[in-house]
């Protein structure tokens, strides 16, 4: 199994680059290839987990070789070339684990669809053998006592944890972390943000550093990076996946979720992580409602005869985005769907942000202390201590500049936000949020809809200099408040080559139906592209079979 990395000072990104370079060069010395058009691409980006398993079964591919290709891409594109700055920590035992899993496959067969598949984790998800810092200098070097529940499930399924990746510090406050102080970049356009807070996961998966990744989403932090990086991502129904071992922002709103280049991969990953967890009471809601194999619901003909609502009140902010979404709606109609205009109550669009912070800020103040109690005594134990230590770091920084001004300023707002017993908090949590779910379900029922779709972000990815977690008009908070699933897929690209995503919003625990619809849309449109700044490398020679389901 994975050996434990001893407790040590944090490996900053610059140190990782120096130390990791020698390690990776031994693995596979390669140079970046010239950019290829999507039609010419022969790299790993096209392959789904289904395709990889076929290659494993035929003997064309091994887990060891797949990890070598992933590591080569990290060296070529994260440490050099475009320098995406997506990766914070590498698992030094990944190759050894791949060899073990290859031998196990030969002896007894695969454990699951994820056997030998590389995964990256947002660095707010606990790993007992690698640092988990939340992207914060305040938690630098922290190694948790054990894995998060969902990480244990992934390892049990045979997945290989390849790396921990960059994020907005403590999952909020712009896209910058204070671990390494690097802005992660968008592999489609290096001047643009990969969005946040799961921007490192979004960029790493889009760039094919790993097949799949974990993000976390409170108000849109899986969905923003999925649309900005042109990949698939799911915010699951609240309670479908465990919060155990994840640095909290707001357990009332937080959900971890899968991110991948293909709907098949996201469906396969979700099924490996579900289950009732005694350490997280929210998962009791999923009893009898979760699946362990969501790939069984994928249906290329699922749009035929469906009714899809388009949230017109979330359209029109950006001409290019609007054009792509209208084209996507045309594709749905061509596949046999009826598209119906719907609108959310205007007051909900006005108050959703206030309702969100009314719960989010007090939750963080209380719940971060529960997490801090699980890590070493050298780390702060209260939000007030985090504020004090951040001020000490600012005082010691030349020129008095803050490593992450947006996030560290937010600490004070969270500290002053009130108690979990305040009537405003209780009203939102106990009455407001259930009402939003009732509104979403009511809209779906009133129009006899299978899903409501909307542009995940009203604008293309913003410039890095803006330090924006999420640009433009969006309805992502609605799914968060309602606790319902929201599946994001690539819908197309703007004339400038920037990705546009479309969200499929459904009823609570309707993931099977959303996967069916999303898969049908994906297969009809084939809208995904490999990023221009991370083309295939020499040696990525996995044969692409005729009629492959990859996009």
C-alpha positions in Angstrom: 0.0 0.0 0.0 1.0 3.7 0.0 3.8 4.5 2.3 3.4 7.5 4.6 5.3 10.7 3.8 6.9 11.9 7.0 5.7 15.2 8.5 7.9 18.0 7.0 7.7 21.6 6.0 5.5 22.2 3.0 6.9 21.5 -0.4 6.4 24.8 -2.2 5.6 24.6 -5.9 9.1 25.9 -6.8 10.7 23.2 -4.7 8.4 20.6 -6.2 9.5 21.6 -9.6 13.2 21.2 -8.8 12.8 18.0 -6.9 10.2 16.5 -9.2 12.1 17.2 -12.4 14.8 14.6 -11.7 12.2 12.1 -10.6 10.0 12.6 -13.7 12.9 12.6 -16.1 13.8 9.1 -15.0 10.3 8.1 -15.7 10.0 9.3 -19.3 12.1 12.0 -21.0 9.9 13.7 -23.5 9.5 17.0 -25.2 6.2 18.8 -26.0 4.8 18.1 -29.4 3.5 20.7 -31.8 -0.2 21.6 -31.2 -2.6 19.4 -33.1 -6.2 20.0 -34.1 -8.9 18.0 -32.3 -9.4 15.9 -35.4 -5.7 15.0 -35.5 -5.3 14.3 -31.8 -4.0 10.9 -30.9 -3.2 11.6 -27.3 -4.8 10.3 -24.2 -7.5 13.0 -24.0 -9.9 11.2 -26.2 -10.0 8.0 -24.2 -12.7 7.2 -21.6 -12.3 4.9 -18.7 -14.2 2.4 -20.8 -11.5 2.7 -23.5 -8.7 2.4 -21.0 -10.2 -0.8 -19.6 -10.4 -2.2 -23.1 -6.7 -1.4 -23.6 -5.9 -3.0 -20.2 -7.8 -6.1 -21.2 -6.1 -6.4 -24.6 -2.6 -6.0 -23.0 -2.0 -2.8 -25.0 -1.8 -0.7 -21.9 -0.8 -1.1 -18.2 -1.5 1.1 -15.2 2.3 1.6 -15.0 2.4 3.0 -18.5 -0.6 5.2 -17.9 1.0 6.7 -14.8 4.2 7.3 -16.8 2.2 9.2 -19.4 0.5 11.3 -16.7 3.8 12.1 -15.1 5.3 13.0 -18.4 2.5 15.4 -19.1 2.9 17.0 -15.6 6.6 17.6 -16.3 6.0 19.0 -19.7 3.1 21.2 -19.0 2.9 22.0 -15.3 6.5 22.4 -14.5 7.7 23.6 -17.9 6.1 24.8 -21.1 2.9 26.7 -20.3 3.5 26.2 -16.5 -0.1 25.6 -15.6 0.7 25.5 -11.8 -2.1 23.0 -11.2 -0.1 20.4 -9.2 0.9 21.0 -5.6 2.1 17.6 -4.4 2.9 14.3 -6.3 2.4 10.9 -4.8 5.9 9.5 -4.8 4.5 6.0 -4.6 2.2 6.2 -7.7 4.4 4.1 -10.0 5.0 1.4 -7.4 1.2 1.3 -6.7 0.5 1.0 -10.5 2.9 -2.0 -10.7 1.1 -3.6 -7.8 -2.3 -3.1 -9.4 -1.0 -4.4 -12.7 0.1 -7.6 -11.0 -3.2 -7.8 -9.1 -5.1 -7.5 -12.4 -3.1 -10.3 -13.9 -3.7 -12.6 -10.9 -7.3 -11.9 -9.9 -8.7 -9.4 -12.4 -9.7 -5.7 -11.8 -11.4 -4.5 -8.7 -13.6 -2.1 -10.5 -13.8 0.2 -13.5 -11.3 2.5 -11.7 -8.6 -0.2 -11.3 -5.3 1.4 -12.2 -6.9 4.8 -13.2 -5.0 7.9 -12.0 -6.9 10.5 -10.0 -6.0 14.0 -8.8 -7.5 15.4 -5.6 -8.2 19.0 -4.7 -5.9 19.8 -1.8 -8.8 20.2 0.7 -9.5 16.5 0.6 -7.6 14.5 3.2 -4.9 12.0 2.3 -3.0 10.3 5.1 0.1 9.9 3.0 0.4 13.4 1.5 -0.1 17.0 2.7 -3.6 18.5 2.8 -3.3 22.2 3.2 -6.4 23.7 1.7 -4.0 25.8 -0.4 -3.2 27.8 2.8 0.1 28.7 4.2 -1.6 28.5 7.6 -1.8 24.7 7.1 1.5 24.2 5.4 2.9 20.7 5.7 -0.2 19.3 7.5 -0.6 15.6 7.0 -4.1 14.4 8.2 -4.4 11.3 10.4 -6.1 9.3 7.6 -7.9 9.5 4.2 -11.2 11.1 3.6 -14.1 8.6 3.3 -14.3 9.2 -0.5 -10.5 8.8 -0.9 -10.6 5.5 0.9 -13.4 4.4 -1.4 -11.4 5.3 -4.4 -8.3 3.5 -3.2 -10.5 0.4 -2.5 -11.7 0.6 -6.0 -8.2 0.4 -7.3 -7.8 4.1 -8.3 -4.3 5.6 -8.0 -4.1 8.9 -6.2 -1.5 10.7 -8.4 -1.4 14.2 -7.0 -2.9 16.9 -4.9 -3.8 19.9 -6.9 -4.2 23.7 -6.5 -7.3 25.5 -5.4 -8.6 28.8 -4.2 -7.3 29.1 -0.6 -9.7 27.2 1.7 -12.0 27.0 -1.3 -13.0 30.7 -1.5 -11.7 34.2 -2.0 -10.4 34.3 -5.6 -8.4 31.7 -7.4 -5.1 32.2 -5.6 -3.7 30.0 -2.9 -1.0 31.1 -0.5 0.9 27.7 -0.9 3.4 28.6 -3.6 1.5 31.8 -4.5 1.0 30.8 -8.1 -2.1 31.5 -10.2 -3.2 28.2 -11.9 -3.7 28.8 -15.6 -6.3 27.7 -18.1 -4.8 25.3 -20.6 -7.1 26.6 -23.3 -5.8 30.2 -22.9 -3.0 30.9 -20.5 -4.2 34.5 -19.9 -7.5 33.2 -18.5 -8.5 31.8 -15.2 -9.3 28.1 -14.8 -12.0 29.4 -12.4 -12.3 28.3 -8.7 -12.2 27.0 -6.3 -11.5 23.7 -7.9 -9.4 25.3 -10.6 -6.4 23.0 -10.2 -8.6 20.0 -10.7 -10.2 21.5 -13.7 -6.9 22.4 -15.4 -5.3 19.1 -14.5 -8.1 17.0 -15.9 -8.4 19.1 -19.0 -4.7 18.8 -19.6 -4.9 15.0 -19.1 -2.6 15.0 -16.1 -5.0 12.4 -14.8 -8.1 10.7 -16.1 -10.4 12.0 -13.4 -10.3 14.3 -10.4 -12.2 15.4 -7.3 -13.4 18.9 -6.7 -15.6 20.4 -4.0 -18.5 22.7 -4.6 -20.2 25.1 -2.2 -21.6 27.7 -4.6 -20.3 26.6 -7.9 -16.7 25.5 -7.3 -16.9 22.3 -9.4 -19.1 23.8 -12.0 -17.1 27.0 -12.6 -13.8 25.1 -13.3 -15.6 22.5 -15.4 -17.1 25.0 -17.7 -13.9 27.2 -17.8 -11.7 24.2 -18.7 -14.1 22.5 -21.1 -14.7 19.3 -19.1 -17.5 17.5 -17.4 -18.3 18.0 -13.7 -21.0 17.0 -11.3 -22.2 18.7 -8.1 -24.2 15.7 -6.6 -27.3 15.8 -4.5 -26.5 17.0 -1.0 -25.8 13.9 1.1 -24.9 11.6 -1.8 -21.2 11.8 -0.9 -19.6 12.0 2.5 -18.1 15.2 3.9 -15.8 13.2 6.1 -12.1 14.3 5.8 -12.8 17.4 3.7 -11.8 20.8 4.9 -15.2 22.4 5.4 -16.5 25.7 4.0 -20.1 25.0 4.8 -21.3 21.4 5.4 -24.8 22.7 4.8 -23.8 23.6 1.3 -20.6 21.7 0.5 -20.4 18.7 -1.8 -17.5 16.9 -3.2 -17.9 15.7 -6.8 -16.2 14.0 -9.8 -14.7 15.9 -12.7 -13.5 14.3 -15.9 -13.2 14.8 -19.7 -16.1 12.5 -20.5 -19.6 11.8 -19.0 -18.7 8.1 -18.8 -15.7 8.8 -16.5 -17.7 11.1 -14.2 -20.4 8.4 -13.9 -17.9 5.7 -13.2 -16.1 7.8 -10.5 -19.3 8.8 -8.7 -20.4 5.2 -8.3 -17.1 4.3 -6.6 -17.6 6.9 -3.9 -21.2 6.6 -2.8 -22.4 5.0 0.4 -23.8 5.9 3.8 -20.9 7.0 6.2 -21.5 6.8 9.9 -19.1 9.8 10.3 -21.4 12.0 8.2 -25.1 12.1 9.1 -26.0 13.9 5.9 -25.3 10.7 3.9 -28.3 9.1 5.7 -30.4 10.9 3.1 -28.9 8.7 0.4 -29.9 5.4 2.0 -31.7 3.4 -0.7 -31.2 6.1 -3.2 -27.5 5.9 -4.2 -26.1 3.7 -7.0 -22.7 2.0 -7.2 -22.6 2.0 -11.0 -24.0 5.0 -12.8 -22.6 4.0 -16.1 -25.6 1.6 -16.5 -27.8 4.7 -17.1 -25.9 6.1 -20.0 -28.0 6.2 -23.1 -27.1 7.9 -26.4 -30.8 8.2 -27.3 -32.0 9.6 -24.0 -33.0 13.0 -25.4 -35.6 11.5 -27.6 -39.1 12.5 -26.3 -37.7 14.5 -23.3 -38.8 17.9 -22.2 -35.9 20.3 -21.3 -36.4 23.7 -19.7 -34.1 26.6 -20.6 -33.7 29.2 -17.9 -34.2 32.3 -20.0 -33.5 34.6 -17.1 -29.9 33.3 -17.0 -29.3 33.9 -20.7 -28.1 36.9 -22.6 -25.1 38.3 -20.7 -22.5 37.5 -23.3 -23.2 37.2 -27.0 -20.8 34.4 -27.7 -22.0 32.4 -24.7 -25.6 32.9 -25.8 -24.9 31.8 -29.3 -23.2 28.6 -28.1 -26.1 27.7 -25.7 -28.7 28.4 -28.4 -26.7 26.1 -30.7 -26.7 23.5 -27.9 -30.5 23.8 -27.6 -30.8 23.2 -31.3 -28.8 20.0 -31.0 -31.2 18.8 -28.3 -34.2 19.5 -30.5 -32.5 17.6 -33.3 -32.2 14.6 -31.0 -35.9 14.7 -30.3 -36.2 16.9 -27.2 -38.8 19.6 -26.7 -37.2 22.7 -25.3 -39.4 24.9 -23.0 -38.7 28.4 -21.8 -38.8 28.7 -18.0 -37.9 31.4 -15.5 -37.0 31.3 -11.8 -38.9 33.6 -9.5 -37.2 37.1 -9.8 -36.9 37.5 -6.1 -34.9 34.2 -5.9 -32.3 35.5 -8.3 -32.1 38.7 -6.2 -31.7 37.1 -2.8 -29.8 33.8 -3.6 -26.4 35.4 -2.8 -27.5 36.8 0.5 -29.2 33.5 1.5 -26.0 31.7 0.6 -23.7 33.9 2.8 -26.1 33.9 5.7 -25.4 30.2 6.1 -22.0 29.8 4.5 -20.1 32.3 6.7 -21.3 31.1 10.1 -20.9 27.5 9.0 -17.2 28.1 8.3 -16.6 29.9 11.6 -17.9 26.9 13.5 -17.0 23.9 11.3 -13.4 24.9 10.5 -12.6 24.4 14.2 -13.9 20.8 14.1 -11.5 20.2 11.2 -8.5 22.0 12.9 -9.0 19.7 15.9 -8.0 16.7 13.8 -4.6 18.0 12.7 -1.3 18.6 14.5 -1.0 20.9 17.6 1.3 23.3 15.6 -1.7 24.5 13.5 -4.3 27.1 14.5 -7.3 25.8 16.3 -9.8 28.6 15.9 -10.7 31.1 13.2 -9.5 33.8 15.4 -6.1 32.1 15.6 -6.1 31.9 11.8 -6.7 35.6 11.6 -3.8 36.3 14.1 -1.4 34.1 12.2 -2.3 35.6 8.9 -1.6 39.0 10.3 1.8 37.8 11.5 2.6 36.5 8.0 1.6 39.9 6.5 3.8 41.7 9.0 6.8 39.5 8.0 6.2 39.9 4.3 8.4 42.5 2.6 6.4 45.5 1.7 3.5 44.3 3.9 1.8 42.7 0.9 -0.7 39.9 1.7 -0.1 36.5 0.0 -3.8 36.2 -0.5 -5.7 39.4 0.3 -9.1 38.3 -0.8 -9.2 35.2 1.3 -7.6 36.6 4.4 -9.9 39.6 4.4 -12.8 37.2 4.2 -11.7 35.7 7.5 -12.9 38.8 9.4 -16.3 38.7 7.7 -16.7 35.0 8.7 -15.6 35.7 12.2 -18.2 38.5 12.6 -21.0 36.6 10.8 -22.9 35.3 13.8 -23.8 32.0 15.5 -25.4 28.8 14.3 -28.2 29.5 16.8 -29.1 32.9 15.3 -32.6 33.1 13.9 -31.4 34.4 10.5 -29.2 31.3 10.1 -31.9 28.9 11.3 -34.5 30.5 9.0 -32.4 30.0 6.0 -31.1 26.5 6.8 -34.4 25.0 8.0 -37.0 26.9 5.9 -35.3 28.9 3.1 -33.3 26.1 1.6 -36.1 23.5 1.6 -38.3 26.2 -0.1 -35.7 26.6 -2.9 -35.7 22.9 -3.4 -39.5 22.9 -3.5 -39.4 25.7 -6.1 -36.9 23.8 -8.3 -39.0 20.6 -8.1 -42.2 22.6 -8.6 -40.8 24.1 -11.8 -39.8 20.7 -13.1 -43.2 19.2 -12.3 -45.3 22.1 -13.5 -43.7 22.0 -17.0 -43.2 18.2 -16.9 -39.5 18.6 -17.4 -36.7 16.1 -17.3 -34.1 18.9 -16.5 -33.6 22.6 -16.5 -30.5 23.8 -18.5 -28.7 27.1 -18.3 -25.2 28.5 -19.2 -23.0 27.5 -16.2 -21.3 30.9 -16.5 -22.8 33.9 -18.3 -19.4 34.9 -19.6 -16.3 33.0 -20.9 -13.4 32.5 -18.5 -12.1 35.9 -17.2 -8.5 37.2 -17.2 -6.1 35.9 -14.6 -5.5 39.4 -13.4 -9.0 39.6 -12.2 -8.5 36.8 -9.7 -12.1 35.8 -10.2 -13.4 32.5 -8.9 -16.4 32.6 -11.1 -17.2 35.2 -13.7 -20.6 36.4 -15.0 -24.3 35.7 -14.3 -24.9 32.2 -13.0 -27.5 30.1 -11.4 -25.1 27.7 -9.6 -26.2 29.0 -6.2 -29.7 27.7 -6.9 -28.6 24.1 -7.0 -26.5 24.7 -3.9 -29.3 26.2 -1.9 -31.8 23.5 -3.1 -29.3 20.6 -2.5 -30.1 19.2 -6.0 -27.7 17.8 -8.6 -26.2 19.9 -11.4 -24.2 18.2 -14.2 -22.0 20.5 -16.4 -20.9 19.5 -19.9 -18.9 21.3 -22.6 -21.3 23.0 -25.0 -18.9 24.6 -27.4 -16.4 27.4 -27.8 -16.4 31.1 -28.4 -14.8 32.6 -31.5 -11.7 33.2 -29.3 -11.5 29.5 -28.5 -12.8 29.8 -24.9 -14.9 27.0 -23.5 -18.6 27.4 -22.7 -20.4 25.0 -20.4 -24.1 24.0 -20.1 -25.6 22.9 -16.8 -28.3 20.2 -16.5 -30.2 20.8 -13.2 -32.5 18.1 -11.9 -34.5 16.8 -8.9 -32.8 15.5 -5.8 -31.1 12.1 -6.4 -31.8 12.3 -10.2 -28.2 11.7 -11.1 -29.1 8.6 -13.2 -31.4 10.7 -15.4 -29.0 13.6 -15.7 -26.2 11.2 -16.7 -28.5 9.7 -19.4 -29.3 13.2 -20.8 -25.7 14.4 -20.5 -24.4 11.4 -22.3 -26.9 11.8 -25.1 -25.9 15.5 -25.4 -22.2 14.7 -25.4 -22.5 12.0 -28.0 -24.6 14.2 -30.3 -22.4 17.3 -30.0 -18.8 16.0 -29.4 -18.1 19.6 -28.2 -15.0 18.8 -26.1 -11.5 19.7 -27.4 -8.1 19.0 -26.1 -6.5 22.3 -24.9 -4.2 23.9 -27.4 -1.5 24.5 -24.9 -1.2 20.8 -23.7 -1.1 18.8 -27.0 -0.3 15.1 -27.1 3.3 14.1 -26.3 5.5 11.7 -28.3 4.9 8.3 -26.9 1.2 8.8 -26.2 0.5 6.0 -28.6 -2.7 4.4 -27.3 -4.5 3.2 -30.4 -7.9 4.8 -30.9 -10.4 2.2 -32.1 -12.9 3.0 -34.8 -16.2 4.3 -33.4 -14.7 5.0 -29.9 -17.1 6.6 -27.5 -14.6 9.2 -26.5 -15.0 12.8 -27.6 
